[in-house]
C-alpha cells in the first residue's frame, strides 16, 4: 500500500512539474505563419506596424469602414489561437456596418517576434491603442474594445487604465484558473498559473457599457463563466446568448449576431453620459 501511495504521489508530482514548465504551451496556440498583405483578404485594408514599449514590432491591419466615416473604431484582441487572418471576416463585416477596425497579432503570433505571456500581451494591446489614438487620432469616446476569449482578459486589463467608450466581451471567463479547473480538475491550477487574466475582477472596476456574448454549447469556456462575468460588470451590461453556439463556431467570428451586438453596444456607448 505504501508503495502504491508513493508511486501515485510521484506521478502527481511529475504532472504538476510538467504543468508548471509547459503551462504557456497549454494556454497559447499561436499560428506563427506570416500573414498575407491586408488588401489581399480585405478590400481597402492597410498593413500597419505597431511598436511595443519593450521594442517589438508587431504586424497589424487597419480596416476602414466600407463607406463614409467610421461610426466608431473597434480594437480587436483575439483569442489564444490562430492569427489575424482568421479574423478577416469579422473586420469585413464590421466595415460593411460602418465601423473601422484594427486587427493585430500578439507577440509570437502571425510571424511576430517574442513569446506570449500575460505581461507581454498587455504591452501589445497598448501599442495597438496608441496607434489608434495617437496616429489615427481616434477619440477615446469613439473607441470600442472587442475581446475574444483570452482577449477578454487583454482588453479588460487595458480598460482599467484606458477606459473605452464600450467593451464587447465574446466568450469571457471569470479568470484563467476557473477555465483551467474545468479542463484539469486533478491539478492545483490556481497555485500553478503564472498568467491569470482575472476578467471578472477587471470588469467590476470598469464603468462603461459592456456587452457579453457567449454560446450555450461552448465546451472551452463554460457558459456559466461568461454569465459570471456579466454579473460582475460595474457598467451597464447587456448579455447576448447564442443558443447552440460553440466557442469556435463560424457565427463567433463575424456574421449578423456579432455585428448586431457591436452596433447596439456602439449606440449605448454614444448615449452614455
C-alpha positions, 0 to 999 in steps of 0.5 A: 500500500505504501508503495502504491501511495508513493508511486501515485504521489510521484506521478502527481508530482511529475504532472504538476512539474510538467504543468508548471514548465509547459503551462504557456504551451497549454494556454497559447496556440499561436499560428506563427505563419506570416500573414498575407498583405491586408488588401489581399483578404480585405478590400481597402485594408492597410498593413500597419506596424505597431511598436511595443514599449519593450521594442517589438514590432508587431504586424497589424491591419487597419480596416476602414469602414466600407463607406463614409466615416467610421461610426466608431473604431473597434480594437480587436484582441483575439483569442489564444489561437490562430492569427489575424487572418482568421479574423478577416471576416469579422473586420469585413463585416464590421466595415460593411456596418460602418465601423473601422477596425484594427486587427493585430497579432500578439507577440509570437503570433502571425510571424511576430517576434517574442513569446506570449505571456500575460505581461507581454500581451498587455504591452501589445494591446497598448501599442495597438491603442496608441496607434489608434489614438495617437496616429489615427487620432481616434477619440477615446469616446469613439473607441470600442474594445472587442475581446475574444476569449483570452482577449477578454482578459487583454482588453479588460486589463487595458480598460482599467487604465484606458477606459473605452467608450464600450467593451464587447466581451465574446466568450469571457471567463471569470479568470484563467484558473476557473477555465483551467479547473474545468479542463484539469480538475486533478491539478492545483491550477490556481497555485500553478498559473503564472498568467491569470487574466482575472476578467471578472475582477477587471470588469467590476472596476470598469464603468462603461457599457459592456456587452457579453456574448457567449454560446450555450454549447461552448465546451472551452469556456463554460457558459456559466463563466461568461454569465459570471462575468456579466454579473460582475460588470460595474457598467451597464451590461447587456448579455447576448446568448447564442443558443447552440453556439460553440466557442469556435463556431463560424457565427463567433467570428463575424456574421449578423449576431456579432455585428448586431451586438457591436452596433447596439453596444456602439449606440449605448456607448454614444448615449452614455453620459 
